[in-house]
């Protein structure tokens, strides 16, 4: 297995897609029930293959990632040949940007001396999707890129 198995809840949400996946394997609903009973290891392997396929699709379509903690905001753009990062660090421990109040403070006070901006770009390893997945495992979430674009405009608008 390349990634991680989808949770029971995720599999339930994707039950129609999973049924189509089984059909491509020439496995009927009755055969699936029998497989789970008689050959649980084979059923587990099918779940793993399906999970990897879903993850590949999700990671192939991801364009932005975000990770936030009380003092830092990491905004990633998944470009074709490299991943770009805008990182924002608030050096005032009284401000927690995971709260609405703290994030609003950041939006209004991004030029404050207690706010640092960092920028980086890094080429992908041989497996771009594994690089993206590692960030997801570390707490990043796939996003629509609204905050990346917002802060990019603040930093680079002419």
N, C-alpha and C positions, 0 to 999 in steps of 0.2 A: 504494500500500500504506500503510495507516494505522499498522501496528505493525511487527513484524519477522517474517520468514519463520521458521516452525518449523524446527528442526534436522532433519537426516536421521533421527536417533534418535527424535525426537518424532513425526515423520511415520510412522516404522515402528510406533511404539506405537499410533498412531491410524489404522492402515491400514484397519480395518473402517469407521470413521467417514468416512474419505476415500473409500472405495468407495461408501458411501451418498451422500456429497456429489456424487460424479461421476454417480451414478444420477439425482440430482435435476436434473443438467445434461443428462440423456439421453446420457451417455457410458458405453459399455460398457468392460469391461477390455481387449478387443481394440482398441477405438477409442482408448483411453488410450495403449496401447503405440504405436499408429500416430501419434498426436498428438505424443508425445514425440520420435519419429523425424523426422516430416515438418514439424512446426510447433513447435519447442522453445519459441519465445517465447509461444505460446498456452498450452502446458503450464505454463510458468513463471507466467503470469498466473493460471491455475487454482490453482496452489499458493499464490500470494499471497492470492487470495480466500479459500481454505480457511483459511490461517493467520490472517487477520484475523477470520474467523468464530469460530475456536477462541479467539483472544485475547479477543474481545468476551464470549464465554461465561464465560471464566475471570475476567475483570475484573468482569463483572456480579455474579458470585457471591463475590468477595473481600470479606471483612469486616474483616480485620486484616492489617497488614504489620509486619515487623520488619527492622531493620538494626542490625548490631552490628559494632563494631571494638574495638580493644584497650582503649579508654578510654570508649567511649560506647555506649549502647543507645537506639535510637529505636523507639518502639512507637506504631503508628498504628492508629486505629479509623476505619473508613470508615462514617460516619453518612450519613443520607439527604441532608442539606443542607450538610455540612461534614466535613472531615477533622480528627480530633482527634489530638494528639500528646502523649505523655509521653516526655520525653527525660531520660536519666540520664547524668551525666558523673562519672567517677572521676578525681580530680585527683592521684592518687598513681601516678607512672609505674612503680612496681615491681609494680603490679597489672594483669594483662591479663585482662579479663573474657571474652575469647574462649576461654580455657582453663577446664576444669572447676574447677580450684582457684580461679581468679580470680572466676568467676561465683558459686561457693559463698561466697567472701569477701563479694561484693556482697550476696547474700541475707542474710547474717548481720550485715553492717555498714552497711546502707543509711542508718542515722542518723549515721554517722561524718562528721566535719567535712570529709573529703576527697570526699564524695559530694554532688553537686548535682542537684536535680530541677528540670526546667522543664516547663511545660505551655503548649500553644498550640492554637488551633483556627483553621482557615482555610476559607472557603467555596470551593467548586469553581469552576473557570473554566466556560466554556460546555460543555466536554467532560470530564465527571467521569472517564470511563475513561482519557482521555489523561493526566489528572493522576495517576491511579493508576499507569499504565504508566510515566510518567516516573520515579516512585520505584523501580519495578522495574528500570528501565534503570540507575539509580544504585546498585543493589545491594540494595535491599529485597527480601524474600521474603514471599510470602503465607503467613500463619500461621493457627493456630486461635485466636489471641487469648489463650492461657493467660497469658502474661507481662503483656500489657496489663491484663487483669482483676486479676492478682495485685498489680501495683504500684498500680493504681487503688484497690483495697481498702486497701492500706497507706496511701495518701495521704488517702483520703476516708472511711475507716471511722469511724463515730461510736461 
